[in-house]
Amino acid sequence: MNLKLKLSAMALCTAAAVLSFDALACSTIIVGKDASKTGEILVGHNEDNGGRILTAQFWVPPATHQKGEMIEYEPGKAKIPQVEKTFGFYWSQTFDPTGASFSDGFVNENGVVIVSNACTGIYDDDRQALKDGGIGYGIRRLMAERAASARDAINIAIDLLGRYGYFADGRTYTVADAKEAWQIAIHQGNTWVARRVKDNEVVYIPNNFMMDKVDATDTENVIVAPGMIERAIKNGRYTPKTPGVYNDFNYRVAVQPPERRAADYNQSRNSIAWEKILGVRITDPEKFPYSVESTKKFGVEDLKDILRSHEKEIGADPGWYHYKALGLCRPTTHESVVYQLRADPLLTAGWRTLSRPCETPYVPFYPLAKPAKDAAFLDWQTATAEHFKGKPEHFGWSADWPVWTFVHASNTFDYQRDQLKENSKFIAGLEKHWTAAQPEVERRAAELLKVSHEKAAEFLHDYNAASFFEAAAKVSAHTAKAAPHKIAILADSIDPKSTQTVDVVLYSDKTLDAAKVDLSRTYAGVGRASIGTKGLLSHLAKPVKSEVRDVDGDGLKDLVVSFEQKSLSVYTLPGAVFDLYLYTFDAAKNRVSAMDAVLIETEGYKGAQKRTEGADV
């Protein structure tokens, strides 16, 4: 790459800009052990957040803490006393420029898996007072640090909620280990219900409260917040069939207006997921089940298929494939994972995508064997300290971080949608290869466990690293073949406030005559992953002027297109090196996309506005 990419290592003095954040898109599937093809509990989850999101993986080791140590996560929220000893855990971080309280995933050393779904839009008259600002991020992080089991994680959450109260509207947390899975649906304040998922059940939940099967008399499998049912009765949102017997309590009706279930971003996913699970199309939002006792068995491949699902009308827009995408896989999906929970936590297996699951492969890994080193670009201590105050330069594109390979692939195929079918075949081949190899990997790990836990962990860690780098290398080569054309932004930086233009060169090559592209359908700007739910290319920059000339001296006429810097910078982050794309159609009406990266200026730094054309590109 060129000079401007080296700027990603520079310290830039700027405050983080506020980017769009759309968390209303996560999906979770739970399969009880008796409903599972392998006899294991399965948990599948899509994590969705709009804007400039980076997803890194860490191993946080167990630790001993000083007496009197206090924890503070979000600024202005409750300070929480630390315990003496904490467990080690795998951490999948959602790194957002303004901080992400509710998106990280965990698997701790006891095999406790933690994921969540936002459940916003509650009744205003049912909100409760908080203590010391309440708790948010601490719920998931402290469950990961402290839980000996899924049931223990529920107890930890209940204790924290009673002490501080939940400051967000609501959320449903899924916690599971090899023995059992639980969900705790939390309404703002100290209002919640925890319920154990039955062994023969399948649960699907989007971003609204779905829990309706709450038998509060079943104290072994259901725990209800003190006073919550009485408050629901007083508010007129619950009338027990038998006075004083609360075995028919409908949590979702009591705490959330029905419009949330009927909202298109929830109803669409519910219909798609339950049709895959039940084989029946449901369109009435009040008839969506919370769970079903399934006679059909589900496996890892079934959960992958569900999490990759879209609505039928996807792709009608002339721009990106995920032009609207209200299915489970959508523009904001930046991570998808399926877990197989095992009795020995080290053998708990995961399949994880590093971008949208319909466009990138599920890469196998064993979370407690520690992720590949290059799955993160910071150490876990720095990532923790900066979780709510990330420096803009950390969000810059880097050729040295393999995760960008998957993001670039997803961005490319989302525009070059005519190649999606071939891309799906490529992904299926990769996953088939890994699935075929997995039994031998696990046989070898089981043999090593008889000798030494450390040797088995080392073996599985090497497997994690090998799978990660194999996936990155193959995805990179596949994407380069699908999108071979090159552009160069002829500037070291661009000013997001400037109405002046910057030139972008699309180079001609053996298969592309750049002079013949369709300028009426040419745009430039960020990749699909950075724009949130907005789906039209018209949100991006249109050419101001253009000319045809041989820029790089190879005898072929290239296309130089000028764009307004301000328009080109929409949805970018000042202080970061941003990957910007040119989107167009060639003379044969084939979609063409290409990417280059450039620094987005801040008040503290302005680079040279022009570099030598054709040099170092």
FIKEDREN-935684 format. One line per 3 residues: number of its first residue (from 1); their letters; for each residue y, z, x of C-alpha. Coordinates in Angstrom, 1 decimal. Example, Ala and Ser with C-alpha at 12.3 -4.5 7.8 and 13.67 -1.06 7.14 Angstrom:
BEGIN
1> as> -4.5 7.8 12.3; -1.1 7.1 13.7 $
//
This chain:
BEGIN
1> mnl> 0.0 0.0 0.0; 3.6 -0.2 1.0; 6.3 2.2 2.2 $
4> klk> 7.2 3.6 -1.2; 3.8 5.1 -1.7; 4.2 7.2 1.4 $
7> lsa> 7.0 9.0 -0.4; 4.5 10.8 -2.6; 4.1 13.3 0.2 $
10> mal> 7.8 14.2 0.3; 9.2 17.4 -1.2; 11.7 16.4 -3.8 $
13> cta> 14.2 18.8 -5.2; 14.2 18.4 -9.0; 13.2 20.1 -12.2 $
16> aav> 10.3 18.9 -14.2; 11.2 16.7 -17.0; 9.8 17.3 -20.4 $
19> lsf> 7.2 14.7 -21.3; 5.6 14.1 -24.7; 2.7 16.4 -25.4 $
22> dal> 0.2 15.6 -28.1; -2.6 18.1 -28.3; -3.6 17.1 -31.9 $
25> acs> -6.7 15.2 -30.8; -9.5 17.3 -29.3; -13.0 17.1 -30.7 $
28> tii> -16.0 19.5 -30.3; -19.6 19.1 -31.2; -22.2 21.9 -30.9 $
31> vgk> -25.9 21.4 -31.3; -28.1 24.5 -31.7; -31.3 24.7 -29.7 $
34> das> -33.5 23.9 -32.6; -31.5 20.8 -33.5; -31.6 19.6 -29.9 $
37> ktg> -34.0 17.1 -28.5; -34.5 19.2 -25.4; -34.5 22.6 -27.0 $
40> eil> -31.3 23.5 -25.3; -27.9 24.2 -26.8; -25.6 21.2 -26.3 $
43> vgh> -21.8 21.3 -26.3; -19.7 18.1 -26.3; -15.9 18.1 -26.1 $
46> ned> -13.1 15.5 -25.9; -9.9 16.9 -24.4; -6.7 15.2 -25.6 $
49> ngg> -3.1 15.7 -24.4; -0.4 13.0 -24.4; 1.9 12.2 -21.5 $
52> ril> 1.5 12.5 -17.8; -1.7 14.6 -17.5; -3.8 15.1 -14.4 $
55> taq> -7.3 16.6 -14.7; -8.7 18.3 -11.7; -11.9 20.3 -11.1 $
58> fwv> -12.1 23.6 -9.1; -14.5 26.3 -8.2; -12.8 29.7 -8.4 $
61> ppa> -14.9 32.3 -6.6; -15.7 35.9 -7.8; -13.1 38.4 -6.7 $
64> thq> -12.3 42.1 -6.3; -8.9 43.1 -7.5; -6.5 45.9 -6.6 $
67> kge> -6.0 48.8 -8.9; -2.9 48.4 -11.1; -2.8 44.6 -10.7 $
70> mie> -1.2 42.8 -13.6; -1.7 39.2 -14.8; 1.1 37.0 -16.2 $
73> yep> 0.4 33.5 -17.1; 3.0 31.9 -19.3; 6.6 33.1 -18.6 $
76> gka> 7.7 35.7 -21.1; 4.2 36.4 -22.5; 2.1 39.6 -22.2 $
79> kip> 1.3 41.0 -18.8; -2.3 42.0 -18.8; -4.1 44.6 -16.6 $
82> qve> -6.7 43.0 -14.3; -10.2 44.3 -14.1; -11.7 45.4 -10.8 $
85> ktf> -14.2 42.5 -10.5; -14.1 39.0 -11.9; -16.8 36.4 -12.1 $
88> gfy> -16.7 33.0 -10.3; -16.2 30.0 -12.5; -15.9 26.2 -12.7 $
91> wsq> -12.5 25.2 -13.9; -11.4 21.9 -15.4; -7.6 22.0 -15.3 $
94> tfd> -5.3 20.1 -17.6; -2.3 19.9 -15.3; 0.8 19.1 -17.3 $
97> ptg> 4.4 18.9 -16.0; 5.5 21.6 -18.4; 2.3 23.7 -18.4 $
100> asf> -0.7 23.6 -20.7; -1.7 26.9 -22.4; -4.5 25.6 -24.5 $
103> sdg> -6.5 22.8 -22.8; -8.5 24.0 -19.8; -12.3 24.1 -19.8 $
106> fvn> -14.5 26.6 -18.0; -18.1 27.4 -17.1; -18.5 30.8 -15.5 $
109> eng> -21.3 32.0 -13.2; -23.2 33.5 -16.1; -23.4 30.1 -17.8 $
112> vvi> -20.7 30.7 -20.4; -19.0 27.5 -21.5; -15.5 27.6 -23.0 $
115> vsn> -13.6 24.8 -24.7; -11.1 24.8 -27.6; -9.5 22.8 -30.4 $
118> act> -5.9 23.3 -31.6; -5.7 24.2 -35.3; -2.0 24.1 -36.2 $
121> giy> -0.1 24.1 -39.5; -0.7 27.5 -40.9; 1.0 29.3 -43.8 $
124> ddd> 4.4 30.7 -42.7; 4.1 33.8 -44.9; 0.9 34.8 -43.1 $
127> rqa> 2.3 35.1 -39.6; 2.1 38.4 -37.8; 4.1 40.4 -35.2 $
130> lkd> 3.2 40.1 -31.5; 3.2 42.7 -28.8; 5.0 41.8 -25.5 $
133> ggi> 5.2 38.1 -26.4; 1.5 37.8 -27.3; -1.3 36.0 -25.5 $
136> gyg> -2.3 32.3 -25.2; -3.7 30.9 -22.0; -5.1 34.3 -21.0 $
139> irr> -7.7 34.2 -23.8; -9.7 31.4 -22.1; -9.0 32.3 -18.6 $
142> lma> -10.0 36.0 -19.0; -13.1 35.0 -21.0; -14.1 32.9 -18.0 $
145> era> -13.3 35.7 -15.5; -15.0 38.5 -17.4; -17.7 37.3 -19.8 $
148> asa> -21.3 38.2 -19.1; -22.5 36.1 -22.1; -21.1 34.1 -25.0 $
151> rda> -21.2 37.2 -27.2; -19.4 39.2 -24.5; -16.7 36.5 -24.4 $
154> ini> -16.1 37.0 -28.2; -15.7 40.7 -27.6; -13.2 40.1 -24.9 $
157> aid> -11.2 37.7 -27.1; -11.2 40.2 -30.0; -10.0 43.0 -27.7 $
160> llg> -7.1 40.9 -26.3; -6.1 39.7 -29.8; -6.0 43.3 -31.0 $
163> ryg> -3.8 44.3 -28.1; -1.3 41.5 -28.0; -1.8 39.0 -30.8 $
166> yfa> -2.0 35.2 -30.4; 1.4 33.5 -30.1; 0.3 30.0 -31.1 $
169> dgr> -0.3 28.7 -34.6; -4.0 28.7 -34.3; -7.1 27.5 -32.4 $
172> tyt> -10.9 27.5 -32.6; -12.6 28.5 -29.3; -16.2 27.5 -28.7 $
175> vad> -18.1 29.7 -26.3; -21.8 29.2 -25.6; -24.5 30.2 -23.2 $
178> ake> -28.2 29.3 -23.0; -29.1 31.8 -25.7; -26.4 31.2 -28.4 $
181> awq> -23.2 29.5 -29.3; -20.2 31.2 -31.0; -16.9 30.0 -32.4 $
184> iai> -13.9 32.2 -32.9; -11.2 30.7 -35.2; -7.9 32.3 -34.4 $
187> hqg> -4.8 32.3 -36.6; -1.4 33.4 -35.2; -1.3 37.1 -34.6 $
190> ntw> -4.5 39.1 -35.0; -6.2 37.0 -37.7; -9.5 35.6 -36.8 $
193> var> -13.2 35.1 -37.7; -16.0 34.8 -35.1; -19.3 33.2 -36.2 $
196> rvk> -22.5 32.5 -34.4; -23.8 29.0 -34.7; -27.3 29.0 -36.1 $
199> dne> -30.0 27.5 -33.9; -30.8 24.7 -36.4; -27.1 23.8 -37.0 $
202> vvy> -24.9 21.0 -35.8; -21.1 21.7 -35.8; -18.3 19.2 -35.5 $
205> ipn> -14.6 20.2 -35.5; -11.4 18.2 -34.9; -7.9 19.8 -34.9 $
208> nfm> -8.0 21.8 -38.0; -9.8 25.0 -39.1; -13.2 23.9 -40.4 $
211> mdk> -15.0 27.3 -40.8; -15.8 27.7 -44.4; -19.3 29.4 -44.2 $
214> vda> -18.2 32.9 -43.6; -20.5 35.6 -44.9; -18.6 38.8 -43.9 $
217> tdt> -21.6 40.9 -45.0; -23.7 39.3 -42.2; -22.4 41.7 -39.5 $
220> env> -24.9 40.4 -36.9; -23.6 36.9 -36.9; -20.1 37.2 -38.4 $
223> iva> -17.2 39.3 -37.2; -13.9 39.4 -39.3; -10.5 40.6 -38.2 $
226> pgm> -9.6 43.9 -39.8; -7.5 43.5 -42.9; -7.6 39.7 -42.9 $
229> ier> -9.7 39.3 -46.1; -7.7 41.8 -48.0; -4.5 40.0 -47.0 $
232> aik> -6.0 36.6 -48.2; -6.8 38.2 -51.5; -3.3 39.6 -51.8 $
235> ngr> -1.8 36.2 -51.0; -3.9 34.6 -53.7; -5.9 32.5 -51.2 $
238> ytp> -9.3 34.1 -51.8; -11.0 35.5 -54.9; -14.5 36.8 -54.1 $
241> ktp> -17.1 35.8 -56.7; -18.2 39.5 -56.7; -15.3 41.9 -56.3 $
244> gvy> -15.7 43.9 -53.0; -18.5 41.6 -51.7; -17.2 39.2 -49.2 $
247> ndf> -20.1 36.9 -48.7; -18.3 33.7 -49.8; -15.1 33.9 -47.8 $
250> nyr> -13.7 30.4 -47.0; -11.6 30.9 -43.8; -10.1 27.5 -43.6 $
253> vav> -8.8 27.6 -47.2; -7.4 31.1 -46.7; -5.3 30.3 -43.6 $
256> qpp> -4.4 26.7 -43.5; -2.9 24.2 -46.1; -5.3 21.4 -47.1 $
259> err> -2.8 18.8 -45.8; -4.1 19.5 -42.3; -7.6 18.4 -43.2 $
262> aad> -6.2 15.4 -45.0; -3.9 14.3 -42.1; -5.0 10.9 -40.8 $
265> ynq> -5.6 12.1 -37.2; -8.1 14.7 -38.6; -9.6 12.9 -41.6 $
268> srn> -10.4 9.8 -39.6; -12.3 11.7 -36.9; -14.1 13.8 -39.5 $
271> sia> -15.3 10.8 -41.4; -16.5 9.0 -38.2; -18.3 12.0 -36.7 $
274> wek> -20.0 13.2 -39.9; -21.2 9.6 -40.6; -22.8 9.6 -37.1 $
277> ilg> -24.3 13.0 -37.7; -25.4 12.7 -41.4; -25.6 9.0 -41.9 $
280> vri> -23.2 9.4 -44.9; -19.6 8.4 -45.1; -17.3 11.3 -46.4 $
283> tdp> -13.7 10.5 -47.4; -12.7 13.6 -49.4; -11.2 16.0 -46.8 $
286> ekf> -12.3 19.0 -48.9; -15.9 17.9 -48.7; -16.1 17.8 -44.9 $
289> pys> -18.7 20.3 -43.8; -18.1 22.9 -41.1; -21.8 22.7 -40.1 $
292> ves> -25.1 21.3 -41.2; -28.6 22.5 -40.8; -30.0 19.3 -39.3 $
295> tkk> -33.5 17.9 -39.5; -32.5 15.2 -37.1; -32.6 16.0 -33.4 $
298> fgv> -29.7 15.3 -31.1; -29.6 14.7 -27.4; -27.0 14.1 -24.7 $
301> edl> -26.8 10.4 -25.4; -26.1 11.0 -29.1; -23.2 13.3 -28.2 $
304> kdi> -21.8 10.7 -25.8; -22.0 8.1 -28.5; -20.2 10.3 -31.0 $
307> lrs> -17.5 11.3 -28.5; -16.9 7.6 -27.7; -16.4 6.6 -31.4 $
310> hek> -13.5 4.8 -32.9; -12.4 3.7 -36.4; -13.1 0.1 -37.3 $
313> eig> -9.5 -1.1 -37.3; -8.8 -0.3 -33.7; -7.4 -3.1 -31.6 $
316> adp> -5.5 -5.0 -34.2; -2.2 -4.7 -32.2; -1.5 -7.5 -29.6 $
319> gwy> -1.0 -4.8 -27.0; -3.4 -2.0 -26.0; -6.9 -1.6 -27.4 $
322> hyk> -6.1 2.0 -28.4; -3.0 0.8 -30.3; -3.5 3.5 -32.9 $
325> alg> -6.9 5.0 -32.4; -7.5 7.9 -34.8; -11.2 8.2 -33.9 $
328> lcr> -12.7 10.7 -31.5; -11.8 8.6 -28.5; -8.1 7.8 -28.6 $
331> ptt> -5.1 7.1 -26.3; -4.6 10.8 -25.4; -8.3 11.5 -24.4 $
334> hes> -8.1 12.3 -20.7; -11.5 14.0 -20.3; -14.8 14.1 -22.1 $
337> vvy> -17.8 16.3 -21.3; -21.3 17.1 -22.6; -23.0 20.3 -21.4 $
340> qlr> -26.8 21.1 -21.5; -27.0 24.9 -21.2; -29.9 26.2 -19.2 $
343> adp> -31.5 29.7 -18.7; -30.6 29.6 -15.0; -26.8 28.9 -15.1 $
346> llt> -27.0 27.0 -11.8; -29.1 24.4 -13.6; -26.6 24.0 -16.5 $
349> agw> -25.9 20.2 -16.4; -22.8 18.4 -17.4; -21.8 14.8 -18.0 $
352> rtl> -18.1 14.2 -17.6; -15.6 11.3 -17.9; -12.4 11.3 -15.9 $
355> srp> -10.5 9.2 -18.5; -11.2 7.8 -22.0; -15.0 7.9 -22.5 $
358> cet> -15.2 4.4 -24.1; -13.8 2.9 -20.9; -15.2 5.1 -18.1 $
361> pyv> -18.6 6.5 -17.3; -20.0 10.0 -17.9; -20.6 11.2 -14.4 $
364> pfy> -23.4 13.8 -14.0; -22.7 17.1 -12.3; -23.8 20.8 -12.2 $
367> pla> -20.6 22.8 -12.7; -21.9 26.0 -11.0; -22.9 24.1 -7.8 $
370> kpa> -19.1 23.5 -7.3; -17.4 20.1 -7.9; -16.8 17.5 -5.2 $
373> kda> -13.9 18.6 -3.0; -11.9 15.5 -3.8; -12.2 16.2 -7.6 $
376> afl> -9.0 18.2 -7.0; -5.9 17.5 -5.0; -4.7 21.1 -4.7 $
379> dwq> -6.6 24.3 -3.8; -7.4 26.5 -6.8; -4.9 29.2 -5.7 $
382> tat> -2.0 26.7 -5.7; -3.2 25.1 -8.9; -3.2 28.5 -10.6 $
385> aeh> 0.2 29.4 -9.3; 1.7 26.1 -10.4; -0.1 25.7 -13.7 $
388> fkg> 3.1 26.4 -15.7; 5.6 25.1 -13.2; 4.1 22.0 -11.6 $
391> kpe> 6.3 20.1 -9.1; 7.0 16.5 -10.1; 5.7 15.1 -6.9 $
394> hfg> 2.3 16.5 -7.7; 2.1 14.1 -10.7; 2.6 11.0 -8.5 $
397> wsa> 0.0 8.3 -8.2; -2.0 8.5 -5.0; -4.5 6.0 -3.5 $
400> dwp> -6.1 9.0 -1.8; -7.2 10.8 -5.0; -10.3 9.2 -6.5 $
403> vwt> -9.5 10.4 -10.0; -6.8 7.8 -10.2; -9.5 5.2 -9.9 $
406> fvh> -10.8 6.1 -13.3; -7.4 6.3 -14.9; -6.5 2.9 -13.5 $
409> asn> -9.8 1.5 -14.8; -9.1 2.9 -18.3; -5.5 1.6 -18.3 $
412> tfd> -6.7 -1.9 -17.2; -9.4 -2.3 -19.8; -7.3 -0.9 -22.5 $
415> yqr> -5.0 -3.9 -22.1; -7.6 -6.4 -21.0; -9.6 -5.6 -24.1 $
418> dql> -11.6 -8.9 -24.1; -13.5 -7.5 -21.1; -14.4 -4.2 -22.9 $
421> ken> -17.9 -5.4 -23.9; -18.7 -6.3 -20.3; -17.2 -3.0 -19.1 $
424> skf> -19.5 -1.1 -21.6; -22.5 -2.9 -20.1; -21.4 -1.8 -16.6 $
427> iag> -20.9 1.8 -17.8; -24.3 1.8 -19.5; -26.0 0.6 -16.3 $
430> lek> -24.4 3.3 -14.2; -25.4 6.0 -16.7; -28.9 4.7 -17.1 $
433> hwt> -29.3 4.9 -13.3; -28.1 8.5 -13.2; -30.2 9.5 -16.2 $
436> aaq> -33.4 8.1 -14.5; -32.7 10.0 -11.3; -31.9 13.3 -13.0 $
439> pev> -35.5 14.6 -13.5; -36.2 14.3 -9.8; -32.9 16.0 -8.9 $
442> err> -33.7 18.9 -11.2; -37.3 19.1 -10.0; -36.1 19.4 -6.4 $
445> aae> -33.4 22.0 -7.4; -36.1 24.1 -9.2; -38.3 24.0 -6.0 $
448> llk> -35.4 25.1 -3.9; -34.6 27.9 -6.3; -38.0 29.4 -5.5 $
451> vsh> -36.9 29.6 -1.9; -33.2 30.3 -2.1; -30.4 30.2 -4.7 $
454> eka> -28.0 29.2 -2.0; -30.2 26.2 -0.9; -30.5 25.0 -4.4 $
457> aef> -26.7 25.3 -5.0; -26.1 23.4 -1.8; -28.4 20.6 -2.8 $
460> lhd> -26.8 20.3 -6.3; -23.3 20.4 -4.7; -24.3 17.5 -2.5 $
463> yna> -25.5 15.7 -5.6; -22.2 16.4 -7.4; -20.3 14.9 -4.5 $
466> asf> -22.5 11.9 -4.2; -22.4 11.1 -7.9; -18.6 11.5 -8.0 $
469> fea> -18.0 9.2 -5.0; -20.6 6.7 -6.2; -18.9 6.5 -9.6 $
472> aak> -15.5 6.2 -8.0; -16.6 3.4 -5.6; -18.4 1.4 -8.3 $
475> vsa> -15.7 1.8 -10.9; -13.1 0.7 -8.3; -15.0 -2.4 -7.3 $
478> hta> -15.7 -3.3 -11.0; -12.0 -2.9 -11.9; -10.8 -4.9 -8.9 $
481> kaa> -13.1 -7.8 -10.0; -11.9 -7.6 -13.6; -8.2 -7.4 -12.6 $
484> phk> -7.8 -9.3 -9.3; -4.2 -10.2 -9.6; -1.4 -8.5 -7.7 $
487> iai> 2.2 -7.5 -8.3; 4.9 -5.8 -6.2; 7.9 -3.9 -7.3 $
490> lad> 10.6 -5.0 -4.9; 12.2 -1.6 -4.5; 11.4 1.7 -2.8 $
493> sid> 12.6 3.6 -5.9; 14.1 3.0 -9.3; 16.8 4.9 -11.1 $
496> pks> 15.7 6.0 -14.6; 19.4 6.1 -15.7; 20.4 2.7 -14.3 $
499> tqt> 21.1 -0.4 -16.4; 20.8 -2.5 -13.2; 17.7 -4.6 -12.7 $
502> vdv> 14.7 -4.4 -10.4; 12.5 -7.4 -9.5; 8.8 -7.4 -10.0 $
505> vly> 6.7 -10.2 -8.4; 3.5 -11.5 -10.0; 1.7 -13.4 -7.2 $
508> sdk> -0.1 -16.6 -7.8; -3.7 -16.9 -6.5; -6.7 -19.1 -6.7 $
511> tld> -7.3 -18.3 -10.4; -3.8 -17.6 -11.6; -0.7 -19.8 -11.8 $
514> aak> 1.9 -17.1 -12.2; 4.6 -19.7 -13.1; 2.7 -20.4 -16.3 $
517> vdl> 2.4 -16.9 -17.8; 3.8 -16.3 -21.3; 7.1 -14.7 -20.7 $
520> srt> 7.5 -14.1 -24.5; 4.5 -11.7 -24.3; 5.3 -10.1 -20.9 $
523> yag> 6.1 -6.4 -20.6; 6.2 -3.8 -17.8; 6.1 0.0 -17.7 $
526> vgr> 3.6 2.9 -17.6; -0.1 2.7 -18.2; -1.8 3.5 -21.5 $
529> asi> -2.7 7.0 -20.4; 1.0 8.1 -19.9; 2.4 7.0 -23.2 $
532> gtk> 0.7 9.4 -25.7; 0.0 8.2 -29.2; 2.6 5.3 -29.3 $
535> gll> 0.7 2.1 -29.3; 3.0 -0.9 -29.1; 3.9 -2.6 -25.8 $
538> shl> 7.3 -3.1 -27.3; 8.0 0.5 -26.2; 8.1 -0.9 -22.7 $
541> akp> 10.5 -3.1 -20.7; 11.0 -6.8 -21.5; 12.2 -9.3 -18.9 $
544> vks> 15.9 -9.7 -18.4; 15.5 -12.9 -16.3; 12.9 -14.6 -14.2 $
547> evr> 12.5 -17.3 -11.5; 9.6 -19.1 -9.8; 9.4 -19.3 -6.0 $
550> dvd> 7.0 -18.7 -3.2; 7.6 -15.0 -2.3; 4.8 -14.4 0.2 $
553> gdg> 4.8 -17.8 2.0; 1.2 -18.7 1.0; 2.3 -22.1 -0.5 $
556> lkd> 1.8 -20.9 -4.1; 4.7 -20.5 -6.5; 5.0 -16.8 -7.6 $
559> lvv> 6.9 -15.4 -10.6; 9.7 -13.0 -10.0; 10.7 -11.1 -13.2 $
562> sfe> 13.7 -8.8 -13.5; 13.6 -5.7 -15.6; 16.2 -3.1 -16.4 $
565> qks> 15.4 0.0 -14.4; 16.2 2.3 -17.3; 13.7 0.5 -19.6 $
568> lsv> 11.1 0.2 -16.9; 11.2 4.0 -16.4; 10.5 5.1 -20.0 $
571> ytl> 7.8 7.8 -20.1; 8.0 8.4 -16.4; 8.7 11.6 -14.5 $
574> pga> 11.7 11.8 -12.1; 10.5 12.9 -8.7; 7.0 11.4 -9.0 $
577> vfd> 5.6 8.2 -7.6; 4.6 6.4 -10.8; 2.0 3.7 -11.4 $
580> lyl> 3.7 0.9 -13.3; 2.0 -2.1 -14.9; 2.9 -5.7 -15.6 $
583> ytf> 1.3 -6.9 -18.9; 1.2 -10.6 -19.7; -0.9 -13.6 -20.8 $
586> daa> -1.8 -16.5 -18.6; -1.7 -20.2 -19.6; -5.2 -20.0 -21.1 $
589> knr> -4.1 -17.0 -23.2; -6.2 -14.5 -21.2; -4.7 -11.0 -20.8 $
592> vsa> -3.5 -10.2 -17.3; -2.5 -6.8 -16.0; -1.6 -5.6 -12.6 $
595> mda> -0.3 -2.3 -11.1; 2.1 -1.2 -8.3; 3.6 2.2 -7.7 $
598> vli> 7.2 3.3 -7.1; 9.2 6.5 -6.8; 11.2 7.5 -9.9 $
601> ete> 14.5 8.8 -8.6; 16.0 12.2 -9.1; 19.5 13.4 -8.5 $
604> gyk> 18.3 14.8 -5.2; 16.8 11.6 -3.8; 17.7 7.9 -4.0 $
607> gaq> 15.7 5.4 -2.0; 16.8 2.0 -0.8; 17.1 -0.2 -3.8 $
610> krt> 15.6 -3.3 -2.2; 12.9 -3.9 0.3; 12.1 -7.1 2.1 $
613> ega> 10.4 -9.5 -0.3; 6.8 -10.3 0.7; 6.6 -7.6 3.3 $
616> dv> 3.9 -4.9 3.3; 2.6 -5.7 -0.2 $
//
